[in-house]
Amino acid sequence: MKVTTSIQRGAKYLYVKFGEVVTAIEQVAVVKGLPMWEVERQLASGLKKRLIVSARSLMPVQTAPACA
């Protein structure tokens, strides 16, 4: 069962638990009414790691306006 959220596939989000930017891969489950997403984060060594996280722990990345 899919739950509609504002999370978009391939978009970048801030994962609040780690404070790191992750890329949303796909919604994989619904647990207690909360959509769970598979996300991918890049480690400092260049390796990529996938995690399953709640949609409410993902926040859109704010892009700062360019300074003139």
N, C-alpha and C positions, 0 to 999 in steps of 0.2 A: 504494500500500500504506500503510495507516494503522498506526501503532504506538501502543499504549495508553500514555498518560502521565497524570499528575495535573493537567495544564494544562486549564483549563476556558474555554470560549468566553465572552467578555464580562467575564471576571474581570481584576482589576488585578494586575500583577506588577512587581517591581523588575528592570529590565534591568541586570545587573551591569556590563556594559561601559561604559555611560554613567552609571550611578547614578541613573537616572530611572525614574519609574513609567510603565508602558505598559499598554495594554489588549489582551488576546489576541483576535484576530479569528478565525482558523481555521488548522488544520494544512494545509500546502500541499505538503509533500514529505518524503521520508526520504533522508538523505544519510549513507552509511556507517553505517547502522543508527540514526542519530539523527534524531528527528522535528524538522522545521523548521516554525516557526510564523510567520504573518504577524501583526505587532503594530502598534499605532498609538500614537504619542506626540504630545503636544501641545507645540508650541514656545511660547516666551514671547510671541510676537506673536499667538498665538491660532490659528495655522495648525496643521494636523495632518499628520503625516508617517508613512507606512507603511514598515516594515522587515521583512525576513525574517531570523529569528534561530533559533538552536538552542534547543531546549526546556531544555537544561541551563544556559543562561545566564539563565533566568528564575527568580526566587525569589518565593514568595508575600509579599505586603505584610503586615507585622506591624502590627496596629492596637494602639495604646497604650491601656491602660485609663484611664478617665476619673478625674481627680484629684478628691478630695472636698474 
